[in-house]
Amino acid sequence: MSLTFAIIAAIVLTGAIGLSVLRKTVHCVLSLTIVFFGLAMLYIRLDAPFLGFALVLIYVSAVTILILFTVLLTRNREIETDVSPYSRGSIAGLIVGGSVFAGLIWMIYRAPLSRGITELESPASVKSLGERLMTEYVLPLEVIALLLTAAMIGAVIVAMKDPG
């Protein structure tokens, strides 16, 4: 195991623990952003830079910002004092997360190492993906953009208060 992998794994685990332990939704979303960045770094480390940068562009910039705006626009304005920043179920969350992690590790070690791994006939390049996205898949791309815009407008409408 290399040092860079250990650092990236520590970043992802720190974000995941923060995601399951913290109480406030905004802090959980920021922890999720740390996990997304760590996974993007892991993909870049595994020589899949397009996948890593796509993860940053799609999840970190679009989905996380959408979640943050939705949470910030629709949350209650009541301020809680004398409340711990950690969730009441943080111990249970850590136990469930640890057991899922242990189950995944157990399944990975039981799986055969080379089960019919074949190489792709022609690996997709970033140029060919971009060309297909802007020619063949323009309509789905525009529909997704429209849906994200509608979700953002919906969050603003829900957050608006009636003047009366």
VMD Tcl script that builds the backbone (N, CA, C; Angstrom):
set m [mol new atoms 492]
animate dup $m
set s [atomselect $m all]
$s set {name element resname resid chain x y z} {
  {N N MET 1 A 0.858 -1.177 0.000}
  {CA C MET 1 A 0.000 0.000 0.000}
  {C C MET 1 A 0.898 1.232 0.000}
  {N N SER 2 A 0.618 2.141 -0.888}
  {CA C SER 2 A 1.446 3.333 -1.002}
  {C C SER 2 A 0.978 4.412 -0.032}
  {N N LEU 3 A 1.831 5.384 0.161}
  {CA C LEU 3 A 1.528 6.474 1.087}
  {C C LEU 3 A 0.373 7.326 0.571}
  {N N THR 4 A 0.324 7.565 -0.744}
  {CA C THR 4 A -0.765 8.384 -1.283}
  {C C THR 4 A -2.107 7.699 -1.114}
  {N N PHE 5 A -2.150 6.384 -1.303}
  {CA C PHE 5 A -3.405 5.668 -1.097}
  {C C PHE 5 A -3.839 5.749 0.364}
  {N N ALA 6 A -2.887 5.633 1.285}
  {CA C ALA 6 A -3.217 5.719 2.706}
  {C C ALA 6 A -3.764 7.105 3.061}
  {N N ILE 7 A -3.185 8.149 2.484}
  {CA C ILE 7 A -3.673 9.509 2.746}
  {C C ILE 7 A -5.072 9.693 2.177}
  {N N ILE 8 A -5.289 9.215 0.957}
  {CA C ILE 8 A -6.615 9.334 0.334}
  {C C ILE 8 A -7.647 8.532 1.118}
  {N N ALA 9 A -7.270 7.328 1.560}
  {CA C ALA 9 A -8.184 6.505 2.357}
  {C C ALA 9 A -8.529 7.196 3.671}
  {N N ALA 10 A -7.544 7.851 4.288}
  {CA C ALA 10 A -7.807 8.582 5.533}
  {C C ALA 10 A -8.765 9.748 5.295}
  {N N ILE 11 A -8.621 10.434 4.170}
  {CA C ILE 11 A -9.523 11.540 3.843}
  {C C ILE 11 A -10.947 11.027 3.652}
  {N N VAL 12 A -11.099 9.937 2.901}
  {CA C VAL 12 A -12.432 9.379 2.651}
  {C C VAL 12 A -13.057 8.877 3.948}
  {N N LEU 13 A -12.276 8.186 4.775}
  {CA C LEU 13 A -12.810 7.683 6.043}
  {C C LEU 13 A -13.173 8.813 6.993}
  {N N THR 14 A -12.387 9.868 7.028}
  {CA C THR 14 A -12.709 11.022 7.871}
  {C C THR 14 A -14.025 11.659 7.429}
  {N N GLY 15 A -14.197 11.839 6.132}
  {CA C GLY 15 A -15.453 12.388 5.626}
  {C C GLY 15 A -16.638 11.482 5.903}
  {N N ALA 16 A -16.442 10.179 5.760}
  {CA C ALA 16 A -17.536 9.230 5.997}
  {C C ALA 16 A -17.921 9.186 7.473}
  {N N ILE 17 A -16.934 9.235 8.355}
  {CA C ILE 17 A -17.246 9.262 9.783}
  {C C ILE 17 A -17.957 10.560 10.139}
  {N N GLY 18 A -17.504 11.674 9.582}
  {CA C GLY 18 A -18.190 12.944 9.810}
  {C C GLY 18 A -19.608 12.922 9.271}
  {N N LEU 19 A -19.807 12.254 8.169}
  {CA C LEU 19 A -21.141 12.146 7.572}
  {C C LEU 19 A -22.098 11.379 8.460}
  {N N SER 20 A -21.598 10.370 9.148}
  {CA C SER 20 A -22.487 9.555 9.969}
  {C C SER 20 A -22.589 10.037 11.407}
  {N N VAL 21 A -21.702 10.919 11.857}
  {CA C VAL 21 A -21.687 11.322 13.260}
  {C C VAL 21 A -22.254 12.727 13.475}
  {N N LEU 22 A -22.035 13.638 12.538}
  {CA C LEU 22 A -22.442 15.029 12.750}
  {C C LEU 22 A -23.953 15.181 12.752}
  {N N ARG 23 A -24.427 16.187 13.461}
  {CA C ARG 23 A -25.858 16.399 13.648}
  {C C ARG 23 A -26.471 17.291 12.570}
  {N N LYS 24 A -25.850 18.410 12.258}
  {CA C LYS 24 A -26.447 19.378 11.335}
  {C C LYS 24 A -26.322 18.898 9.893}
  {N N THR 25 A -27.362 19.148 9.141}
  {CA C THR 25 A -27.418 18.682 7.755}
  {C C THR 25 A -26.356 19.356 6.901}
  {N N VAL 26 A -26.099 20.625 7.148}
  {CA C VAL 26 A -25.093 21.342 6.359}
  {C C VAL 26 A -23.715 20.723 6.586}
  {N N HIS 27 A -23.410 20.364 7.829}
  {CA C HIS 27 A -22.125 19.739 8.112}
  {C C HIS 27 A -22.032 18.360 7.454}
  {N N CYS 28 A -23.146 17.643 7.423}
  {CA C CYS 28 A -23.162 16.337 6.752}
  {C C CYS 28 A -22.922 16.482 5.253}
  {N N VAL 29 A -23.506 17.510 4.646}
  {CA C VAL 29 A -23.296 17.734 3.215}
  {C C VAL 29 A -21.841 18.094 2.944}
  {N N LEU 30 A -21.244 18.890 3.808}
  {CA C LEU 30 A -19.828 19.222 3.630}
  {C C LEU 30 A -18.944 17.994 3.819}
  {N N SER 31 A -19.307 17.105 4.732}
  {CA C SER 31 A -18.567 15.847 4.885}
  {C C SER 31 A -18.726 14.978 3.640}
  {N N LEU 32 A -19.918 14.999 3.042}
  {CA C LEU 32 A -20.142 14.265 1.800}
  {C C LEU 32 A -19.262 14.814 0.685}
  {N N THR 33 A -19.065 16.120 0.674}
  {CA C THR 33 A -18.181 16.735 -0.312}
  {C C THR 33 A -16.743 16.251 -0.129}
  {N N ILE 34 A -16.315 16.109 1.126}
  {CA C ILE 34 A -14.975 15.586 1.393}
  {C C ILE 34 A -14.853 14.154 0.864}
  {N N VAL 35 A -15.891 13.351 1.057}
  {CA C VAL 35 A -15.872 11.973 0.551}
  {C C VAL 35 A -15.791 11.976 -0.971}
  {N N PHE 36 A -16.572 12.838 -1.635}
  {CA C PHE 36 A -16.533 12.905 -3.098}
  {C C PHE 36 A -15.147 13.315 -3.597}
  {N N PHE 37 A -14.526 14.298 -2.940}
  {CA C PHE 37 A -13.182 14.710 -3.342}
  {C C PHE 37 A -12.189 13.566 -3.152}
  {N N GLY 38 A -12.299 12.849 -2.049}
  {CA C GLY 38 A -11.407 11.720 -1.811}
  {C C GLY 38 A -11.568 10.638 -2.860}
  {N N LEU 39 A -12.816 10.338 -3.229}
  {CA C LEU 39 A -13.042 9.328 -4.265}
  {C C LEU 39 A -12.521 9.797 -5.618}
  {N N ALA 40 A -12.651 11.086 -5.901}
  {CA C ALA 40 A -12.104 11.617 -7.151}
  {C C ALA 40 A -10.586 11.484 -7.166}
  {N N MET 41 A -9.947 11.771 -6.031}
  {CA C MET 41 A -8.497 11.597 -5.959}
  {C C MET 41 A -8.107 10.131 -6.136}
  {N N LEU 42 A -8.923 9.243 -5.603}
  {CA C LEU 42 A -8.645 7.811 -5.752}
  {C C LEU 42 A -8.744 7.392 -7.224}
  {N N TYR 43 A -9.755 7.881 -7.929}
  {CA C TYR 43 A -9.867 7.555 -9.351}
  {C C TYR 43 A -8.684 8.117 -10.142}
  {N N ILE 44 A -8.263 9.327 -9.811}
  {CA C ILE 44 A -7.113 9.904 -10.501}
  {C C ILE 44 A -5.863 9.086 -10.203}
  {N N ARG 45 A -5.730 8.635 -8.982}
  {CA C ARG 45 A -4.587 7.793 -8.579}
  {C C ARG 45 A -4.596 6.451 -9.318}
  {N N LEU 46 A -5.782 5.949 -9.655}
  {CA C LEU 46 A -5.907 4.672 -10.362}
  {C C LEU 46 A -5.864 4.831 -11.878}
  {N N ASP 47 A -5.324 5.946 -12.350}
  {CA C ASP 47 A -5.156 6.232 -13.779}
  {C C ASP 47 A -6.477 6.295 -14.537}
  {N N ALA 48 A -7.483 6.869 -13.898}
  {CA C ALA 48 A -8.756 7.143 -14.557}
  {C C ALA 48 A -9.091 8.625 -14.348}
  {N N PRO 49 A -8.303 9.516 -14.973}
  {CA C PRO 49 A -8.480 10.942 -14.706}
  {C C PRO 49 A -9.827 11.480 -15.172}
  {N N PHE 50 A -10.345 10.952 -16.272}
  {CA C PHE 50 A -11.644 11.439 -16.735}
  {C C PHE 50 A -12.731 11.148 -15.711}
  {N N LEU 51 A -12.717 9.950 -15.164}
  {CA C LEU 51 A -13.705 9.586 -14.154}
  {C C LEU 51 A -13.546 10.441 -12.900}
  {N N GLY 52 A -12.308 10.705 -12.501}
  {CA C GLY 52 A -12.070 11.556 -11.341}
  {C C GLY 52 A -12.558 12.973 -11.556}
  {N N PHE 53 A -12.242 13.552 -12.708}
  {CA C PHE 53 A -12.684 14.914 -12.977}
  {C C PHE 53 A -14.193 14.981 -13.198}
  {N N ALA 54 A -14.768 13.940 -13.773}
  {CA C ALA 54 A -16.227 13.902 -13.928}
  {C C ALA 54 A -16.897 13.837 -12.559}
  {N N LEU 55 A -16.308 13.101 -11.630}
  {CA C LEU 55 A -16.844 13.041 -10.268}
  {C C LEU 55 A -16.798 14.406 -9.616}
  {N N VAL 56 A -15.709 15.127 -9.815}
  {CA C VAL 56 A -15.615 16.474 -9.246}
  {C C VAL 56 A -16.644 17.396 -9.897}
  {N N LEU 57 A -16.740 17.337 -11.217}
  {CA C LEU 57 A -17.661 18.244 -11.908}
  {C C LEU 57 A -19.118 17.935 -11.608}
  {N N ILE 58 A -19.475 16.665 -11.585}
  {CA C ILE 58 A -20.878 16.307 -11.417}
  {C C ILE 58 A -21.283 16.312 -9.950}
  {N N TYR 59 A -20.588 15.554 -9.130}
  {CA C TYR 59 A -21.023 15.403 -7.748}
  {C C TYR 59 A -20.643 16.595 -6.888}
  {N N VAL 60 A -19.388 17.000 -6.937}
  {CA C VAL 60 A -18.955 18.071 -6.045}
  {C C VAL 60 A -19.567 19.392 -6.462}
  {N N SER 61 A -19.486 19.719 -7.735}
  {CA C SER 61 A -19.968 21.039 -8.128}
  {C C SER 61 A -21.476 21.092 -8.290}
  {N N ALA 62 A -22.086 20.106 -8.878}
  {CA C ALA 62 A -23.519 20.199 -9.161}
  {C C ALA 62 A -24.387 19.655 -8.039}
  {N N VAL 63 A -24.200 18.408 -7.685}
  {CA C VAL 63 A -25.091 17.769 -6.718}
  {C C VAL 63 A -24.904 18.363 -5.327}
  {N N THR 64 A -23.647 18.548 -4.896}
  {CA C THR 64 A -23.411 19.089 -3.559}
  {C C THR 64 A -23.922 20.513 -3.444}
  {N N ILE 65 A -23.709 21.332 -4.450}
  {CA C ILE 65 A -24.216 22.704 -4.413}
  {C C ILE 65 A -25.735 22.705 -4.408}
  {N N LEU 66 A -26.363 21.824 -5.174}
  {CA C LEU 66 A -27.819 21.734 -5.174}
  {C C LEU 66 A -28.341 21.315 -3.806}
  {N N ILE 67 A -27.704 20.336 -3.183}
  {CA C ILE 67 A -28.123 19.906 -1.851}
  {C C ILE 67 A -27.925 21.029 -0.841}
  {N N LEU 68 A -26.782 21.727 -0.914}
  {CA C LEU 68 A -26.533 22.818 0.024}
  {C C LEU 68 A -27.560 23.934 -0.126}
  {N N PHE 69 A -27.853 24.336 -1.354}
  {CA C PHE 69 A -28.851 25.374 -1.561}
  {C C PHE 69 A -30.219 24.926 -1.060}
  {N N THR 70 A -30.579 23.682 -1.327}
  {CA C THR 70 A -31.871 23.178 -0.881}
  {C C THR 70 A -31.951 23.162 0.639}
  {N N VAL 71 A -30.909 22.702 1.281}
  {CA C VAL 71 A -30.907 22.653 2.745}
  {C C VAL 71 A -30.929 24.058 3.323}
  {N N LEU 72 A -30.115 24.956 2.782}
  {CA C LEU 72 A -30.048 26.299 3.327}
  {C C LEU 72 A -31.322 27.100 3.073}
  {N N LEU 73 A -31.994 26.827 1.958}
  {CA C LEU 73 A -33.205 27.578 1.656}
  {C C LEU 73 A -34.440 27.038 2.368}
  {N N THR 74 A -34.440 25.778 2.743}
  {CA C THR 74 A -35.647 25.189 3.323}
  {C C THR 74 A -35.519 24.848 4.801}
  {N N ARG 75 A -34.416 25.167 5.441}
  {CA C ARG 75 A -34.259 24.789 6.838}
  {C C ARG 75 A -35.020 25.735 7.752}
  {N N ASN 76 A -35.243 25.256 8.963}
  {CA C ASN 76 A -35.910 26.078 9.965}
  {C C ASN 76 A -34.959 27.164 10.452}
  {N N ARG 77 A -35.514 28.289 10.839}
  {CA C ARG 77 A -34.698 29.403 11.295}
  {C C ARG 77 A -34.462 29.367 12.807}
  {N N GLU 78 A -34.995 28.370 13.494}
  {CA C GLU 78 A -34.824 28.292 14.931}
  {C C GLU 78 A -33.384 27.928 15.247}
  {N N ILE 79 A -32.824 28.624 16.228}
  {CA C ILE 79 A -31.450 28.372 16.634}
  {C C ILE 79 A -31.483 27.558 17.915}
  {N N GLU 80 A -30.847 26.401 17.884}
  {CA C GLU 80 A -30.790 25.546 19.056}
  {C C GLU 80 A -29.521 25.872 19.834}
  {N N THR 81 A -29.668 26.069 21.126}
  {CA C THR 81 A -28.506 26.327 21.963}
  {C C THR 81 A -28.289 25.144 22.890}
  {N N ASP 82 A -27.097 25.007 23.364}
  {CA C ASP 82 A -26.726 23.934 24.283}
  {C C ASP 82 A -27.028 22.551 23.710}
  {N N VAL 83 A -26.790 22.391 22.424}
  {CA C VAL 83 A -27.011 21.103 21.787}
  {C C VAL 83 A -25.669 20.617 21.263}
  {N N SER 84 A -25.387 19.362 21.469}
  {CA C SER 84 A -24.139 18.773 21.005}
  {C C SER 84 A -24.111 18.772 19.474}
  {N N PRO 85 A -22.934 19.006 18.874}
  {CA C PRO 85 A -22.872 18.974 17.409}
  {C C PRO 85 A -22.964 17.566 16.839}
  {N N TYR 86 A -22.915 16.563 17.702}
  {CA C TYR 86 A -22.959 15.184 17.249}
  {C C TYR 86 A -24.373 14.642 17.375}
  {N N SER 87 A -24.719 13.756 16.495}
  {CA C SER 87 A -26.043 13.155 16.475}
  {C C SER 87 A -26.236 12.223 17.667}
  {N N ARG 88 A -27.496 12.039 18.070}
  {CA C ARG 88 A -27.797 11.121 19.167}
  {C C ARG 88 A -27.491 9.677 18.784}
  {N N GLY 89 A -27.648 9.367 17.527}
  {CA C GLY 89 A -27.423 7.996 17.065}
  {C C GLY 89 A -26.045 7.787 16.474}
  {N N SER 90 A -25.073 8.585 16.887}
  {CA C SER 90 A -23.743 8.484 16.273}
  {C C SER 90 A -23.083 7.145 16.581}
  {N N ILE 91 A -23.279 6.626 17.786}
  {CA C ILE 91 A -22.691 5.323 18.127}
  {C C ILE 91 A -23.326 4.231 17.272}
  {N N ALA 92 A -24.647 4.277 17.143}
  {CA C ALA 92 A -25.329 3.279 16.312}
  {C C ALA 92 A -24.904 3.416 14.847}
  {N N GLY 93 A -24.734 4.655 14.388}
  {CA C GLY 93 A -24.285 4.866 13.014}
  {C C GLY 93 A -22.893 4.311 12.769}
  {N N LEU 94 A -22.008 4.500 13.751}
  {CA C LEU 94 A -20.662 3.954 13.610}
  {C C LEU 94 A -20.676 2.429 13.643}
  {N N ILE 95 A -21.539 1.845 14.466}
  {CA C ILE 95 A -21.632 0.384 14.528}
  {C C ILE 95 A -22.162 -0.171 13.205}
  {N N VAL 96 A -23.218 0.434 12.670}
  {CA C VAL 96 A -23.778 -0.030 11.398}
  {C C VAL 96 A -22.774 0.169 10.265}
  {N N GLY 97 A -22.124 1.342 10.225}
  {CA C GLY 97 A -21.119 1.587 9.192}
  {C C GLY 97 A -19.945 0.631 9.284}
  {N N GLY 98 A -19.491 0.360 10.498}
  {CA C GLY 98 A -18.395 -0.590 10.685}
  {C C GLY 98 A -18.768 -2.000 10.273}
  {N N SER 99 A -20.010 -2.408 10.581}
  {CA C SER 99 A -20.428 -3.758 10.193}
  {C C SER 99 A -20.586 -3.876 8.672}
  {N N VAL 100 A -21.076 -2.831 8.022}
  {CA C VAL 100 A -21.159 -2.856 6.554}
  {C C VAL 100 A -19.758 -2.907 5.955}
  {N N PHE 101 A -18.841 -2.121 6.518}
  {CA C PHE 101 A -17.462 -2.129 6.045}
  {C C PHE 101 A -16.832 -3.504 6.230}
  {N N ALA 102 A -17.059 -4.122 7.386}
  {CA C ALA 102 A -16.511 -5.457 7.640}
  {C C ALA 102 A -17.107 -6.483 6.682}
  {N N GLY 103 A -18.405 -6.371 6.393}
  {CA C GLY 103 A -19.036 -7.277 5.435}
  {C C GLY 103 A -18.460 -7.120 4.036}
  {N N LEU 104 A -18.207 -5.879 3.627}
  {CA C LEU 104 A -17.608 -5.649 2.308}
  {C C LEU 104 A -16.199 -6.216 2.230}
  {N N ILE 105 A -15.420 -6.013 3.279}
  {CA C ILE 105 A -14.064 -6.557 3.297}
  {C C ILE 105 A -14.105 -8.084 3.239}
  {N N TRP 106 A -15.029 -8.678 3.979}
  {CA C TRP 106 A -15.163 -10.141 3.975}
  {C C TRP 106 A -15.511 -10.643 2.575}
  {N N MET 107 A -16.428 -9.966 1.891}
  {CA C MET 107 A -16.799 -10.383 0.532}
  {C C MET 107 A -15.657 -10.187 -0.452}
  {N N ILE 108 A -14.882 -9.123 -0.281}
  {CA C ILE 108 A -13.747 -8.892 -1.182}
  {C C ILE 108 A -12.708 -9.995 -1.026}
  {N N TYR 109 A -12.429 -10.384 0.213}
  {CA C TYR 109 A -11.432 -11.437 0.425}
  {C C TYR 109 A -11.920 -12.809 -0.019}
  {N N ARG 110 A -13.221 -13.030 -0.038}
  {CA C ARG 110 A -13.750 -14.323 -0.491}
  {C C ARG 110 A -13.857 -14.414 -2.006}
  {N N ALA 111 A -13.873 -13.300 -2.693}
  {CA C ALA 111 A -14.028 -13.294 -4.153}
  {C C ALA 111 A -12.734 -13.758 -4.815}
  {N N PRO 112 A -12.876 -14.523 -5.897}
  {CA C PRO 112 A -11.666 -14.906 -6.628}
  {C C PRO 112 A -11.046 -13.675 -7.287}
  {N N LEU 113 A -9.724 -13.662 -7.381}
  {CA C LEU 113 A -9.028 -12.479 -7.866}
  {C C LEU 113 A -9.189 -12.254 -9.361}
  {N N SER 114 A -9.211 -13.294 -10.138}
  {CA C SER 114 A -9.320 -13.105 -11.586}
  {C C SER 114 A -10.526 -13.886 -12.094}
  {N N ARG 115 A -11.639 -13.255 -12.085}
  {CA C ARG 115 A -12.860 -13.909 -12.545}
  {C C ARG 115 A -13.245 -13.328 -13.902}
  {N N GLY 116 A -12.675 -13.854 -14.936}
  {CA C GLY 116 A -13.064 -13.483 -16.290}
  {C C GLY 116 A -12.853 -12.026 -16.633}
  {N N ILE 117 A -11.746 -11.455 -16.225}
  {CA C ILE 117 A -11.485 -10.062 -16.559}
  {C C ILE 117 A -11.000 -10.016 -18.005}
  {N N THR 118 A -11.706 -9.263 -18.805}
  {CA C THR 118 A -11.317 -9.124 -20.202}
  {C C THR 118 A -11.055 -7.668 -20.509}
  {N N GLU 119 A -10.235 -7.430 -21.493}
  {CA C GLU 119 A -9.949 -6.060 -21.892}
  {C C GLU 119 A -11.010 -5.582 -22.870}
  {N N LEU 120 A -11.229 -4.287 -22.865}
  {CA C LEU 120 A -12.179 -3.693 -23.788}
  {C C LEU 120 A -11.600 -3.724 -25.202}
  {N N GLU 121 A -12.499 -3.814 -26.160}
  {CA C GLU 121 A -12.040 -3.844 -27.548}
  {C C GLU 121 A -11.388 -2.525 -27.933}
  {N N SER 122 A -12.067 -1.426 -27.634}
  {CA C SER 122 A -11.482 -0.117 -27.903}
  {C C SER 122 A -11.807 0.783 -26.710}
  {N N PRO 123 A -10.793 1.157 -25.940}
  {CA C PRO 123 A -11.072 1.993 -24.780}
  {C C PRO 123 A -11.588 3.365 -25.214}
  {N N ALA 124 A -12.543 3.851 -24.461}
  {CA C ALA 124 A -13.149 5.140 -24.793}
  {C C ALA 124 A -12.217 6.263 -24.375}
  {N N SER 125 A -11.998 7.196 -25.269}
  {CA C SER 125 A -11.168 8.343 -24.939}
  {C C SER 125 A -12.079 9.501 -24.527}
  {N N VAL 126 A -11.480 10.485 -23.926}
  {CA C VAL 126 A -12.237 11.654 -23.492}
  {C C VAL 126 A -12.821 12.378 -24.698}
  {N N LYS 127 A -12.082 12.410 -25.778}
  {CA C LYS 127 A -12.553 13.082 -26.994}
  {C C LYS 127 A -13.795 12.383 -27.547}
  {N N SER 128 A -13.758 11.041 -27.621}
  {CA C SER 128 A -14.916 10.321 -28.161}
  {C C SER 128 A -16.124 10.445 -27.233}
  {N N LEU 129 A -15.881 10.438 -25.906}
  {CA C LEU 129 A -17.002 10.644 -24.979}
  {C C LEU 129 A -17.610 12.029 -25.137}
  {N N GLY 130 A -16.758 13.044 -25.273}
  {CA C GLY 130 A -17.254 14.405 -25.465}
  {C C GLY 130 A -18.027 14.563 -26.761}
  {N N GLU 131 A -17.531 13.956 -27.830}
  {CA C GLU 131 A -18.236 14.031 -29.112}
  {C C GLU 131 A -19.598 13.352 -29.041}
  {N N ARG 132 A -19.662 12.181 -28.402}
  {CA C ARG 132 A -20.952 11.480 -28.278}
  {C C ARG 132 A -21.909 12.257 -27.390}
  {N N LEU 133 A -21.365 12.873 -26.317}
  {CA C LEU 133 A -22.214 13.631 -25.411}
  {C C LEU 133 A -22.811 14.849 -26.089}
  {N N MET 134 A -22.064 15.493 -26.979}
  {CA C MET 134 A -22.543 16.706 -27.634}
  {C C MET 134 A -23.252 16.442 -28.967}
  {N N THR 135 A -23.251 15.207 -29.448}
  {CA C THR 135 A -23.973 14.906 -30.690}
  {C C THR 135 A -25.136 13.950 -30.431}
  {N N GLU 136 A -24.824 12.774 -29.903}
  {CA C GLU 136 A -25.838 11.737 -29.704}
  {C C GLU 136 A -26.725 11.988 -28.497}
  {N N TYR 137 A -26.138 12.521 -27.432}
  {CA C TYR 137 A -26.852 12.634 -26.165}
  {C C TYR 137 A -27.121 14.079 -25.764}
  {N N VAL 138 A -27.343 14.954 -26.727}
  {CA C VAL 138 A -27.624 16.357 -26.411}
  {C C VAL 138 A -28.973 16.498 -25.713}
  {N N LEU 139 A -29.993 15.785 -26.185}
  {CA C LEU 139 A -31.323 15.903 -25.590}
  {C C LEU 139 A -31.340 15.445 -24.126}
  {N N PRO 140 A -30.782 14.270 -23.778}
  {CA C PRO 140 A -30.757 13.912 -22.355}
  {C C PRO 140 A -29.955 14.894 -21.504}
  {N N LEU 141 A -28.878 15.446 -22.050}
  {CA C LEU 141 A -28.083 16.415 -21.320}
  {C C LEU 141 A -28.898 17.675 -21.033}
  {N N GLU 142 A -29.654 18.142 -22.009}
  {CA C GLU 142 A -30.485 19.332 -21.818}
  {C C GLU 142 A -31.646 19.057 -20.866}
  {N N VAL 143 A -32.201 17.849 -20.914}
  {CA C VAL 143 A -33.301 17.492 -20.005}
  {C C VAL 143 A -32.796 17.478 -18.559}
  {N N ILE 144 A -31.603 16.946 -18.335}
  {CA C ILE 144 A -31.031 16.942 -16.989}
  {C C ILE 144 A -30.786 18.369 -16.513}
  {N N ALA 145 A -30.267 19.223 -17.377}
  {CA C ALA 145 A -30.050 20.621 -17.006}
  {C C ALA 145 A -31.372 21.301 -16.657}
  {N N LEU 146 A -32.419 21.011 -17.426}
  {CA C LEU 146 A -33.730 21.588 -17.154}
  {C C LEU 146 A -34.298 21.093 -15.827}
  {N N LEU 147 A -34.123 19.796 -15.543}
  {CA C LEU 147 A -34.600 19.251 -14.274}
  {C C LEU 147 A -33.867 19.845 -13.073}
  {N N LEU 148 A -32.557 20.024 -13.183}
  {CA C LEU 148 A -31.804 20.647 -12.097}
  {C C LEU 148 A -32.220 22.097 -11.888}
  {N N THR 149 A -32.488 22.809 -12.978}
  {CA C THR 149 A -32.962 24.190 -12.853}
  {C C THR 149 A -34.341 24.229 -12.212}
  {N N ALA 150 A -35.230 23.315 -12.602}
  {CA C ALA 150 A -36.562 23.268 -11.998}
  {C C ALA 150 A -36.489 22.925 -10.517}
  {N N ALA 151 A -35.569 22.032 -10.137}
  {CA C ALA 151 A -35.405 21.694 -8.722}
  {C C ALA 151 A -34.910 22.891 -7.930}
  {N N MET 152 A -34.026 23.660 -8.496}
  {CA C MET 152 A -33.517 24.851 -7.813}
  {C C MET 152 A -34.606 25.903 -7.667}
  {N N ILE 153 A -35.400 26.109 -8.703}
  {CA C ILE 153 A -36.512 27.069 -8.623}
  {C C ILE 153 A -37.542 26.583 -7.613}
  {N N GLY 154 A -37.797 25.285 -7.576}
  {CA C GLY 154 A -38.718 24.727 -6.590}
  {C C GLY 154 A -38.238 24.951 -5.171}
  {N N ALA 155 A -36.936 24.801 -4.932}
  {CA C ALA 155 A -36.385 25.040 -3.594}
  {C C ALA 155 A -36.542 26.499 -3.195}
  {N N VAL 156 A -36.353 27.423 -4.135}
  {CA C VAL 156 A -36.526 28.847 -3.837}
  {C C VAL 156 A -37.986 29.150 -3.536}
  {N N ILE 157 A -38.912 28.552 -4.273}
  {CA C ILE 157 A -40.341 28.791 -4.039}
  {C C ILE 157 A -40.774 28.236 -2.692}
  {N N VAL 158 A -40.273 27.058 -2.332}
  {CA C VAL 158 A -40.622 26.476 -1.035}
  {C C VAL 158 A -40.066 27.345 0.095}
  {N N ALA 159 A -38.883 27.908 -0.110}
  {CA C ALA 159 A -38.249 28.697 0.950}
  {C C ALA 159 A -38.843 30.089 1.097}
  {N N MET 160 A -39.543 30.565 0.069}
  {CA C MET 160 A -40.130 31.913 0.149}
  {C C MET 160 A -41.232 31.946 1.200}
  {N N LYS 161 A -41.259 33.031 1.943}
  {CA C LYS 161 A -42.300 33.200 2.956}
  {C C LYS 161 A -43.398 34.090 2.391}
  {N N ASP 162 A -44.628 33.795 2.807}
  {CA C ASP 162 A -45.740 34.653 2.406}
  {C C ASP 162 A -45.635 35.969 3.159}
  {N N PRO 163 A -45.922 37.086 2.469}
  {CA C PRO 163 A -45.823 38.375 3.166}
  {C C PRO 163 A -46.865 38.551 4.258}
  {N N GLY 164 A -47.950 37.767 4.208}
  {CA C GLY 164 A -49.025 37.952 5.189}
  {C C GLY 164 A -48.902 37.088 6.304}
}
mol reanalyze $m
mol bondsrecalc $m
mol representation Tube
mol addrep $m
